[in-house]
């Protein structure tokens, strides 16, 4: 059973892929083609740049749809991503969904808080990797395992912004 508003993920060709409707066509095309294509061809820093751009594009879309102001004025990638995820309201729906499944309200609240914190940390990790390992022109060294993990983080963040 899926909680309302959460995109189902599928394991396909060694990566998690969200249900196609979870992304706008632009993010879906950019994220799936550039991130995975770059990573599979060995352009790890390019894949990381594409993953970060997919999160940026999704967050900018949320800022526009929810009238959150100018996303370029945010002081960090992390803040922009977490604000966009929060504005979509899926985390508040998570708590209600868990209580509806019979969870104690305090346990559901704790899980929501921990999940929110983990998303904040995921956005921070993406922000650090973008500044240290990301380059659209292939000039920065990157660790393969970290890049593939960041693609998963980006996929999760973007899926929560739909």
N, C-alpha and C positions, 0 to 999 in steps of 0.2 A: 504494500500500500504506500502511495506517495502522499506527502503532505501537500495541501493546496499551495500552488504557486512555485513549487520546486520542480526544476526540469529533470527528467530522468536522464541518466548517463548510460552510455553503452561503451563497452570496451571494443574498439575496432582498430585493427591494424596497429596494435601496440600503443594505443592512446585512448583516453576517455574522450568521448564526443557527446555533447549535449544534444538533446532532441532538436532537430532542425528548426522548429518553431521558436526555440528559446532565444535565438539571436536575430537581430535585424539582418537583412541580406548583406549589408556592407560589412558588418562585424563577422558574420559567418564566413563570407568569402575571404576576407582579409585574414582572419584568425586561422582558419583551417588551412588555407593554401600557403600563406606566407610562413606561419609558425612551423607547421609540420614539414612543409617542403624545405624550408631552410635547415631545419634540424636534421632531416633525413639526408640532405645533401652535404652535411658537415659544416654548414654556416651557422654555428651555434650562437654567436653573438647577434647575427641577423635574426635568428629565431626568437631570441630574447627581446630584441627590439620590436619585432612584430607582435609578440605576446603583450608587451607593455602598451603598444599602440592600440591593440584590440580593447584592452581595459580602458584606456583613455577615451577611445571612441564611444564605448558603451556608457561610460560615466558622463561624458559630454551630452549624450542623448538624454540621459536621466535629468541632468541639470536643465536642459531645455524643456523637456516634458513636464517636469515638476516645478518649473520657474524658480530654480535655486540660485539664480544669478549667473555670473560669468565664471565658468570653471577655470579659466586661465588665471583668475585672481587668487585661487587657492594656493597656499604656500607649500604644498607638497602633493605628490602623487598619492601617498597614503591617505591624506585627508580627503582628497577628491574621491578616491575609490570608496572609502568607508562612508562618506556622506551620501554617495549615490546608492550604495547598498541599503543604508538606513532609510533613505527616502522612498525606496520601493516597498517597504513595509513587510517584507517576507519574514523577517525575524520575529516580529510581534505575532504574526500568524503561526509561527512555529510553536510558541508557547501555548497558544489556544489549542492547536492541533494535538499537542502532547497531553494536555489536560483532558481533551476529548477522548483520548485513547486510554484514559484511566490513570495517568501520572498524577502524583501529588503536585499541587500548584508550586510549592517551594522547590521541588526537584525540576519542574519544567522551567521555572524562572532561572535557576542556577545553570541549567543546560543552555538556555538562551544567552545568558550573560557570558558563559564560557565560549560559546560558539561565536558570539559577537567579538570577543577578545581574540579568538583565533583568526577571524577574518581581518581584524585590524593588524595582527602580526603578519598575516599573509601579504597584505598590502605593503607593509613595511619591508618585508623580504623582497618583494618585487621592486620596490623603490631602490633599495640598496643594489640589487643585481643590475638594474637598469643603469645606474650610475657607474658601476664598476666593470660590468661584463658586456654591456649592450652597445652595439655599434652597427648601424645599417650598412656600413661599408666593409665590414669584416676585419677591423684593425685591432680588436681587443681580444685577449685570450679569455676563454670561458670553459668551465668544467661541464662536461656532457651530462653527468647525473643531475647537477644543479639546474641546468637549462631544462631538461625534461620535467623535473619537478615544478619548475616555475610555469611551464605550459599548463600543468594541471591546476596550479593556483590561479592562473589567469582564467582558465575555463570555469572554475568555481565562482570567482568574483563576477565574471560577465554573466553567468547564468542567474545570479542573484539580482542582476540589474535589469532583467527583462520586464 
